[in-house]
Structures are given as structure tokens and as C-alpha cells.
Amino acid sequence: MARVWKRTLAAAALAAQAILPAAPLDRAVPGASAQTPRAPSEAVEPAAPLLARLRERLEERRAFRSSFLQLSYWAAFDEADTSSGTLSVAPPDRFRLEYEQPAGHLIGSDGRFVWTTLPEDRQVLRAQIEETTNWGRFFYEGLGQAADSLAPVVRDPARGRIARIALAGRPEWGASEIYVEVAEESGLPVGYGYTDEEGNRFRFLFHNPAFVSALAESLFRFGIPEGYELFEVD
């Protein structure tokens, strides 16, 4: 059942990218590498304390919210797609990934179900969170353990010094080579990414990230828009 859900998520992601408008920022990036770009590291920092501090701040403030740019590197194509939207996370198991491009796409968890809205098919996919091998907890639980003892620190012209923490892979989610990028000065996550079992790579760049004390409950209520059909995934 978990495999079925992973394939459903991959199909949803592919469908989302397929309908992006042909604009330079929102469409394929010709010649983009299938490897996640990395700058030369300036230094290294112990990974465990950085990760512990990130988890503590998330637990203390109870929620995280940021706009994002998503880069999807497809193993079967020599190009990358871009999309954008807003991520809201309320640990341990609620999140909302709402896309502005492509408009109307939505993936989220209310703590019981994971919902995927596909406007081009006028469909809503729903699965119990346990049937997704707790994929709904991906952001929070993914921060559980560092894969390496040291985190390389790079200088980004726009974001300052960034520590890149390699995280333990989660084969039950179909995810390997997971990482989180943390701004050294603020301690805020500014990037997150993973590779799936098909070799596709997904990178999220966060803009204006913030830990917040609470998020509106309405963000984590999902339903079936008028004229859409519900499909239960098990």
C-alpha cells in the first residue's frame, strides 16, 4: 500500500509540472543538472547540535511557515522544472503545501489523512496517514537523525552562510539523500531536499521562513471542491 501511495504522489508531482505555463521562471530550466547544485564548502560544523537546535525551535514555537521555490530534477529528462507556493507545518503530522504555480495544486495532511488536489483532473486523492507510511510527518520526522557527523558550510550570495545537514534516508517514504539547509546566523531552515526511489530529486528553497507560535486551523482542513471527484487511495 505504501508503494501505491508513493507512485500516486509521484504522478501528482509529474502532473503538476506538466501544466506549468511556458514562462522562463515557471517552466523547464534547459540543461539543468540532475544533481542538486552544491557550492564549495568554506568550513564544517558539527551536524548534531545544529539539527537539535532546529528541532527544539520547531517544537518550542509549534509551527513553521515559508514561501518556497521548488526545483524538480527528473531522472528521465535532462531538465529541471520549477514551481512555487507556501509551506505550512504544524508538527508532528500536519502540513499544507499550497502551490501558486501551478495554480490550484495542493498537498496536505490534517493529521489523519493526506490529501492531494489535482485541478487539471478535477480530482482529490485521499489516503489515511498510516497507509502513506507516515509521509505526512515528512518534514518534522525527517529531521530526526543526521547521516554525517559534520555539516559543510557554504556562503550563498543571497542567503549568507548556510550549513547543509545530510539526514538519514527514509526508505519507508521512498526517500534517500535527504538534507536540510540551515542559515548559520538565524538558525532558520532555508532549504530542504530529497531523492526518491526513482532517482528524481526535489529541492525546496525557502523565502522569508519563520517559526510561529500558531497557524490558523483552517489551513489544515481539506475538502472536495465542487465538481471534483474523491478517490480513496489504499
Buried (B, 14 or more C-beta within 10 A) or exposed (E): EBEEBBBBBBEBBBBBBEBBEEEEEBBBBEEBEBEBEEEEBEEEBEBBEBBEEBBEBBEEBBBBBBBBBBBBBBEEBEBBBBBBBBBBBBBBBBBBBBBBBBEBBBBBBBBEBBBBBBBEEEBBBBBBBEBBBBBBBBBBBBBEEBBBEBBBBBBBEEBEBBBBBBBEBBEEBBBBBBBBBBBBEBBBBBBBBBBBBEEBBBBBBBEEBEBEEEBEEEBBEBEEEEEBEEBEBE
